[in-house]
């Protein structure tokens, strides 16, 4: 009998139906006295009572203008203050196209400061 390579065995398995493959696994377990259970399922469950893995703290935030509120002119002024190099026209377009990111990938302190300033003039802000 010729020895089959791993690739040849895989090709043979691909041609089998699920029932045939299931019967093969049962016979394989009996002949070699092994259990073909997936160890990944046990590892995924983890030990009982284990604490969940620590979530990595986010260090970059996006400040998103959800809406300008009633005081659109004040919001435009603050947007110009918060976003350096932004002209009046660009700030107005940004505010009118809400929801839109005002700042992207900034530090937590800068994001919270911008959020505070914008909310003080009536804008609705979210940090992502």
Secondary structure, DSSP 4 states (H G I P E B T S, - for coil): -PPPPHHHHHHHHHHS-HHHHHHHHHHHHHHHT-----HHHHHHH-STTPPPPPPPPP--EEEEEEE--S-HHHHHHHHHHHSTT--HHHHHHHHHT-SEEEEEEE-HHHHHHHHHHHHHTT-EEEE-
